[in-house]
Amino acid sequence: MCDIFRIHGDNIVECERIANLIVSEIAPSSQKISLSSPSTLVFDLAFEYCDNHYEWKLELLPGFNKSGRKRWKSNIFNALKENGSFLDETPDAIVTHVEGTDETIIYAIEFCSALQAGNQAWQRSGRAFSTGRTGCPYLYIVDFVKYELDSKTRERKALRFPNPAVPYSYINYSKDIDNFVAQVYVRSEEFDKSKDSALTSFDENNFAEKELSAYIVKRMAGIDTSAEEALILEKNLNVVMFLSQSSNPTSNFTPAQWKRLYTYEQGILEFSKENTEFNFHKTITAKGHHGNSAKFLDLIDQHSIGLASRDLPFGIIPATSRPAFAKGLQRLYPNYDPAIVNSIGSNKKDLILCLIKGFKPRGDDNRPDRGILPLAAMLASTESEIMTYIYGPVLANNLDSLLNTPKRLASSNGLWKSILSISNYVALDVPVLRGALKDDTELLDTARLKAYYTAINATATGLTKPLFSSRPQEYHEDDVDTGIHFLFSHVLNDCCFEGLCNPPGGDWSGLSIIDGTKEVRWLSLPRVSDEIDGKRPDHVLQLFDVFEKPLLLSVESKERAIDLEPGVGDGLKNYIKFLMGFIPNVERALSHVGNWSRATTFTSYSDYEVISAAAYLKSEAQPNTVVFKNSNCDMLFIMTPLNSGWEIELVPNTKQAAILKDFIINKVKSSKQTEIVIK
């Protein structure tokens, strides 16, 4: 009997990353990869595992129903929302088990290849908080370590680590809600203890690739995962201990304190009051202050206690200090509602006070701040009382909505939803943009809103939903990327190396090229700029035996031909040429035996043939002459979805592109597969 699982993901790369983790763990005796629809890759696997025989079908469904799209007949996120996932923060991938006409969510995964430092460290805490409270296990995969690169020289800057409170919040949250929510640290390409003294004391046994693969397979097979869960959380704690070694002990918990907090299972608020000798003090630049915010910081200094670290944007106002804090608040802001101020002062619980700028100078959402309040709730308790103080610019229409229709504001903005759904009180001392007022001060009691958003639906039926078709109702750029990826990574895999695949929602973490006997890789890929005069590709495919030199095919994918940027073909080539002006960040043997090491030599652009291409849906095509004139690409991939694959029309515009077209046609014919038809 074959078990069917689905991997719903932001894009095909993240879906296939999970599939590859599964394959690496089970070592299948047979494996077939095919398309069941233009959008859906299928892995058919047979294997022996834990003394049992299994046959699994993995269906990969990339491209969620986000931003109002009706891509799939149903929205897999509905199961999470109906069970308490109220924030506009969703995981990268959700794995489900199909049983009859239903599918049940069994775990969710988030991937992060970005620098884990500063506010980026808690950017995704909202996803962990919101997903975890549904009862769905949530794994946050962290590539450790990542370096920030100088924008001009692409040299590594000094290593920066996340605050230890961030990984500890996952440990505490798992215990608090009795559900497995954890960070999983995996070795990044850049990790090298011998080259960075800051990593000397890091124990590589705390990488958890093995436990990650075992957990997800056992979870799918219905095998007990308690051992893997305990070990992953233990490794989380070890990472907390490592990170806290480099923290200033006069303003941060020490390793001994983190260990004691964990061992005695004491709440962090009580522990902080008994063991913390520093207060809560957020640093705000002179330019960032507004109104009485500087005096508000002085008030905090008098009545607060630090929560784990002075570097975090939140701390504790102990219950015994709340009356004095409230009096000071009323003196600073006499127009604050006295009844609400009195409520702040009379409550007998400890208060977590969070300070956020919240919005950028033009009033735009500062995305990383969406994770601040979820981090505080995960670190302390979901029942903690929280006051949020905002001092950054607020748009006049948002202020009006905040005061009159806060639920509407929350539904239209993820940061406001995070603030209004997790805070008991919201205080503002802000400049107001695009309105008659130049600034404003407000104090709101948002406890009822918090109760509204955090309530669990009593009629929720769990994480099971009716099965829907694996064929999308409409096709987008996601599908173009899936078709290109399948053609080159699976159909032509004997002559092609996929160096980059970054569909919508990708992370642009790196570009790899085979250079002689090694694979070289550029990391932290730069954004497009005037200095680069280039366009970051969506795909870079390296093909062999087409020309005397290896070929780099650089592809820009779009849903519509009209969306191609003018001159994008030149930009796709210039981007690769720009990167090759720098030594790759890392390299490794083609056998993949051993870890990555730091690269020391340049890769020459002249050693490769480079062809640029555009890929898009035929239904959204323009006349080829118009597309070539606008894009200046060497080649077009004009794609039509079929019942279980793609018809791809290859249109060359250069002699080299014509040679490549013939090469691809012959290779596809010899593969004897049926999912891709080349014209």
N, C-alpha and C positions, 0 to 999 in steps of 0.2 A: 504494500500500500504506500502511495506517495503522499507525503505531507507537503502542503503548499504554504509558502510564506511570502509576504510582500514587504518590500523595502521601499517605503515612500520617502522621497528626499527632495531637497531643494533643487538638485540637478543630478545628472547622470554620474558625475565624478563621485559625489558623496554616497550615492546608492551603491556604486561599484566598489567603493572603498570598504564598505561593510561586507559586501559579498566576498571580497578578497580576504578579509579577516576570517570569515567563516571557512573559506577554502583552505587557508593556511593551517587552521586548527584541525580540520577533519581529514586532510590528505585524501581526497576522494579516489576511489578505484576507477570511476568513470566520471567524465565531465563533458557536457555539451552546452555551448553558449549560442543562443539564437535570438531572433526577434519574434514576438507573438503579435506585435502591432508595431507601427512605425516608431512608437514612443517607448515600447516596453521590451527591455532585454530580459531574457529568461536563462537562468542557470539550472540545468538538470544535473543533479548530483547523486551518486551512490557511494556509500562509505560504511566503514565499520567504526563504531565509537563506543567506548565504555562497554565493550562486549556485546553490543547490539548492532544489527544491520539497519541502516536507514536509507531511504530514498526521498530526496527533497527536491522540490521545484521552487526556486527563488524568482519571484517576479519583481523587476526593478521599475518603479513608477516615478520618473523624475518630473519636477515642476509642480509644486503644490497649487491649490486654488487660493492664491493670495491676491490682494489688491483688487478684489471684486471680480476676478476671473472665474469663469465657469468651465475651466479646462477639463476637469473630471466631473462625472455625473453627481458625485457627492464629495463632501469635504471631510477628510479623515480627521481634521482638527476638531470637528464637532464633538467627537467622543471625549476629547480632553476638556473642551469648554463646558460641556454638560456636567462634568465631574469636578469642576472647580478651577480650571485654568482660565483665569479672568484677564490676565495681562496680554497686551498685544505683542507677545514675545513667544515665538514658536521654535522648537528644536530643528536642527538640520535634517534629521532623519527619524522616521518612526517605523518600527518593524512590527508586523502583524502576522497572526496565524489564521489561515482560512479554514473554516469548518462549515461545510455545507454552504448555506447561503449567507453566512455571516463571516466577519473577520474581527479578531480581537487584538488590541494593542498589547504587546508584551514587553517592549522597552523602547526608549528614545535615546538618541545620541546627538551630541553636539561636537563639532570639530573646531579646533582653533589653532591656526598656524600663525597668528599675529603675536606681536610683542606683549607679554603678560606683565605690564608695569603701569604705574599710575592708574588713572581711571579706566584704562583698557582692561585691567585685571578684574574689574567687577562689571564690565559692560554686559556680560551675558548672565549675570546673577538672576535677572528677572525670568529668564527661560528656565533655569533650575528651580526657582521658587514656584513659578506658576505650573510647570509640568509636574514637579514632585508631589504637589498637594493633591493631585488626582489619583494617586496610587500607582502611577506609571513609573517604573524605575528609570532613572535619568543618569547618563554617563557623559561627562564633559572631558573630551580627549584633548590634553594639552601637550603640544610639541615643546619639549624642554631641552635646551633653552633657545630663545630667539634673540638675535642682536639687532639693534637699530643701526642703520647704515647712514653714513654721511651722504647727503644728497648730491654732492659734487664729486667726491672721490670714491664713493661706495666702500669706504673703509669702515670697519666695525667701530662703533662707539663703545664706551664703557658699559659693561653688562649691568642691566637693571632687573631687579626681581620684583615679583608681586608682594604685597603685604601678606604676612603669614595668616592674618585673619581671614583672608579669602578662602584658601583651602580648608581652614578650620571650620568655616561656616557650613561647608558641605557635610563635614563629620557631625556637627551639632544638629543640622537640619535632618539628617538621616535618623538620628535618635529621636528628635522632637516629633516627627510625623510618622515614625515607624515605617519608613519606605527607603529603599536604596537609592540615594542620590550622592554621587561621588565624582571627584576629579580623578582622571587616570593620566598619569604622567608617562609619556612615551619619549624615547630618545629622538631628538631632532637631528637633522643633518649637521648642524653646527656644534653639537655637544662634543667637547674635547677637553678633558681635565688637564691634559698635558700642556695645553696652550693658554689656559686661563686660570690664574691662581684663585679666582673667586669660586671656582668649582671643585677645588682640591678635596674638600671634606664631603662632597656629595657622594652618597653611597649609590652606585649604579643598580644595586638590587632593588631600589625603590622605583625603577621603571617597571611598568605593569603591563607590557604588551601580552605576555603569556596569560596573565589572569583575565585580561580583557577578552581575548579570543575564547578562552575557556568559558567565561561567564556567558557570553552571548550565545554560544552553541548550546551549552547546558540549559540555558533559559528556554531556548527554542525546543530542545528535546524533552523538556519537562523533568530534567534532572536537578537535584538539589544544588543550589548555588551559594549556600551559606558560607562555605569555606572561601570561595573567591571573593564574596562581598567583604568578609572580615579582613582578608589579606589586603584588598584594595584600600579599605579605610585605614588599616594600619600603616600602609605606605603613604597615604595622605598625611597622617600624623607625623611620620618621619620627615616628610617634605616640610611641614610646618616647623619642625624642630630645626631643620637645616636653614630655612629662610630666616628664622628668628635669631640665628647666630650672628648675622651681620647687622641686626637692628640695634639702635642705640638703647641701652637698658634704662636710661633715665626718662625715656618717652615711649617705650614699647614693652610688651610682655617679653620676658626672657624665655629661653627654652625650658628652663625648670618650671616656670609658671605655666606655660602651655601644657607641659606634661602633667603638672599637678591638677590643673583644671580638668583635663581629660580623665585622669585616673579616678578622681573623686566624684566625677559626674555632677559637679556643682554648676548651677546656673551662672552664666558669665557676668550677669549684673551683680549678683551677690559677691562673686569672686572678685570682681573689679573693685567693689567698695571696700573689701577687706585687704586687698593686696596691691592696689594701685597708689602710687605716690605722685602721679602727675595728673594735671587737669586736662580737660578738653579745650583745645585751642586751635582753631582753624586759621591758617594764614591767608589773608586776602591782600592783594597788592593795593597800593594807594589808588591806582587807577580803577580797581575793581570795586571799591567801596561806594556805597550810595546811602544818602540820608544819614540815619543814625546807626548804620551797620558797625562802624568802628566802636561806638559806645556799647552796642549790643555784644560785641566780642569781649569787652571789659566786664560786662555783666556775667557772661558765661564763665570767664576766668574765676570769678568770685564764688560761683556756686556749682561748678561741674566737677566730674571725675572722668578721667580718660577711659575709654572702652577699648581695651587691647592695644591701642596705638594712638599716639597724638597725630599721626599722619593721616588718619581716617577723617572723613568729613562729618563724623557724628560722635557723640559722647553721652554721658549720663548726667541728668539732674536728679540726684537722689530724692526720694520722697520727703525726707526731712528738710531739704533745701527748696522744695517747690514753693512754699509760701513766700520766702524772701525773693526768689526768682520772679514770681508773679508780680510782686510789688515793684521791683525794678523794671519789669516789662511795662507796667502801667505808667511809670514815670517817663520812660523813654517814648512811649507811644500812647499819649492820653486819649487819642481817638479810637484805640482798640476797644472793642465791645467789653465793658466791665464784667458782664456776666460770664463771658468766655474766659477772661483773665482770671476771675474768681474760681472757675472750674479748674483751670491749670494749677492754681495755688492750693486748692483744697483736696485734690485727689491724693490718696495714700499710697499710690504705686510709684515706682521709679519711672522716670520719663527719659526716653531716648530723644535727644535733640539733634536734628540733622540740618546742616547748612549746605545749601546748594545755590550756585549761580543759576543753574538750570537752563538758561537760554543764552544764545550767542548775541553779539552786539546788535544784530538786526532782528532779534527776536526768534531766530530759528531754534528748533529743538537741538539741544546738546545731547546727542544720542547716548554716550556712555553714562550720563547721569540717570538714565532709566534704571540702572542697576543698583544705585546707592541704597534706596529704601529696601528692596528685596534682600540685599546683602545684610543690612542691619537686622531685618526680621529673621533671616536664616542664622545669623550669628548669635542672636539673643534668644528670641522665641517668637513664634507666630502670634502669641498673645500679648506681646510687649506694646506699651503705649508709646506713640511716636509723635513728636512735633517737628514739622518741617518749616524752616525759615528760608525764604527765597529773596535774593537781593539782586538778581540779574534782570535785564530788560524784559518787559512783557508787552505783547501786542495789545492795543486797546480793545480789539474785538474779543481777544481771549480773556482779558480781564472782565469784560462785560459778561461773557459766558460763564466765567468762574463764579461770579456773584449771582447770576440769575438762572443759568441752565448748566450746572456743573457736569451732569451726566452727558450732555451733548458735547461738552468740551472734552471730557474723558474719552468719548467714543471717537473723536477726531484726532487725538494726539496721544502718542504712547507715553511721553514723559508726564503729561498731566494725569493720565490714568494711573501711572505708578504713584504719583504724589497723592492723588485723591483717594485711592483705594487702600493705601497702606498707612496713611497719616491719620491720627486722631485730631490734630490741629494743624492748620496751615497759616503761617504768618508771612506777610509780604512787606517789604520796604524797597520799592522798585521804581525805576524809570519806566514810563509808559510811552510806547511808540505808536505813531500814526493815529493820534487822537488829540482831543482838546486838553486833556490832563498831561502835565509834564512828568509828574511822579505821583505815587499813591502808596498808602499804607493800609493794610487790611489784616484782620485776624478772623479766621473761620473755624468753627467747630465742625469737623468732617467725620466725626465718629459714626454717624448714621450711614454716610456714604461708604465708609470702610466696612461696616457690617453688611451692607447691601452687596458689595463686590466680593467679599470673602466668604459669604454664606455658601454652603454646599447645597446644591439642588436636591431636595428630599426625594424627588421622583427620578433621579438619575438611575440609569439601568446598568452602569458599569462601562467598561472600555470596549464593549462589543457593539458593532454597527453592521447594518446590512451590507453585503458585498456589492461593489459596483464594478462596472466594466473596466477592464484594463486598457481599453481603447479610448483615448481622449475625445471629447466632443468638439474640440477645436485645436488647431495646430499653431505653435508659436516658435520663437527662437529656440526654446528648450529642445524642440523636436529636431530642428536643423542640427543642433549640436549633437544630439543623440545619434542621428544618422551618420554624421561625419565621424564621430568617435567609433561607431560600430564598424564602418567601412575600413578605417585604417588600423584600429587597434585589434580587431578580431578577424575580419576577412583577409586583410593584407598583413597580418602580424608577422609573417615569415620574412617580409622585406621592409617592414616599417617599424620605426621606434617613435612612440608618442612622447614628445618632449614637453608638451604643454596642452592641457585641455581645461579651459576655464569658461564654462557656460554661465548664464546668469546665476548669481549667488555664489560664485567661486571665490577663492581667497587670494588668487594671484601670488601664491607663495613661492613659486620658482619655475625656472625654465631649464630643462636638461637637454644636453646634446651629447651624442657619442663622438668622441674625439680620439680616433685611433683605437687604443686598447683600453680606454677608460670612459666613464660617464662623468661629464662635468656639469655643474649646476650653478646658476645664478639665483640668488635668493632675494626676498623682499623686493620684488620687481617694482621699479619706479613708475609713477604715473606719467601720463603724457605731459610734456611741457615744450615750450619754445626751444629750450636748449637741446632736447632730444630730437625735435622735429620728426616725431614718429608716432605710430599708433600701436598700442599694446595689442598683440594678436589674441584671438580667441583659441586658436589651435596652432601649434607648430609640430609638423610631422616630418620626420627624417626618413627619407626613402633611399634604398641602396640599389645599385645595379641599373639605375635609370641612365645616369651619365657616368663619365669617368670619375667625377667627384661626387661625394654624397650630396643629396638634394635636401634642402630645407624648404618645405611648403608652409608658408605663413598664411593663415586663413582668418578672415573676418566674417562672422556669421550674423545674419539679421533675419528677422521675419519677412521684411519687405525690402525690395531692391532700392526703393526710394529713400530708405533710411541710411544707406551707405554714405559715409562722409566723402566730400570731394578730395581726390588724390589719396584715398586710403591705401591704395596699392603701394605707393611709394613709402607711406608711413609704416606699413607692415615690415618692409625691408629695412628701413632706417632704424627701427626699434631694435632689431636683432644686431645690426651693425653697431649701434650705440653700445649695447651690452657687451659685445665682443671687444670693445675698447677698454674693458676692464678685465682683470684676471677673474675667472669664476670664483665663487665663494668656497665651493667644496668640490671634491671629486671622489670617485670610488672605482674599484675594479668592475668590469662588466659581469663578472661572475656573482657580484653582490656578496661575496665572502668578505667578511670584515666590515668595519664601520666606515662612514664617510671620513675623509681627512681634508684639511685645508689645502686648497689648490695653490700652486705656485707659478704656473706658467699661463700665458695667454693662449686663447683659441683664435685662430686666424679666420676672418670672414672670407678671405679669398680662397680658402680651402673648400668652400662649399658653393654649389649652385643654389640660388635662392629664387623662388617663384612665389608671387603673391596671388591670392585668390579670394573671391567673395562667394559666400554660400547663402542661399535664401530660398523661400518657397516659390514655386512656379506660379501659384495663384496670385502672388504679390509681385510678379515680375514686371519689368519694363523692357522695351526693345533692347537687345544686346548692345547695339551700337551706342545707345544712350548710357547704358551702365558702364561700358568700357570708357567712354569719354569722360564721365563724371568721376569714376573710381580710379582709373588708370591701373586696374588690376591686370595681371597676366592671364587670368583664367577665371571662369565662372562655374560654380556648382549649383545648377538650378534643380530644385528638389521637389518631387511629387510623392506624397504618401500613398502607399498601396495597402492592400489588405493586411499583409504581415511584413512590410518592409518599405523599401524606397526605390523609386525610379529616379536616377540622377543623370541629368544631361550635362556633359562636360563640354564647355565652350572655350577653346583656347584663343588667345589673342597674340601669341608669340610663337616662334618656331619651337622654343624649348617647352612651352606649355603643350603644344601639339604632340611632342614626343612623350610627355608625361601622360597625356590622355590615352594614347595607344598602349602605354605600359599598364595603366590601371585597367583598361578594358581587357587586356590579355590575362592579367593576373586574376581578375574577378571571374572570368570564364573558366580558368583552370582550377579555381577553388571549388567549383561545382555546388556552391551554395545557391539558395533561391531567394534570399531576402533582399538582395541588392541587384537591381537591373541598371546597367550603365549604358548610356547612349552617347 
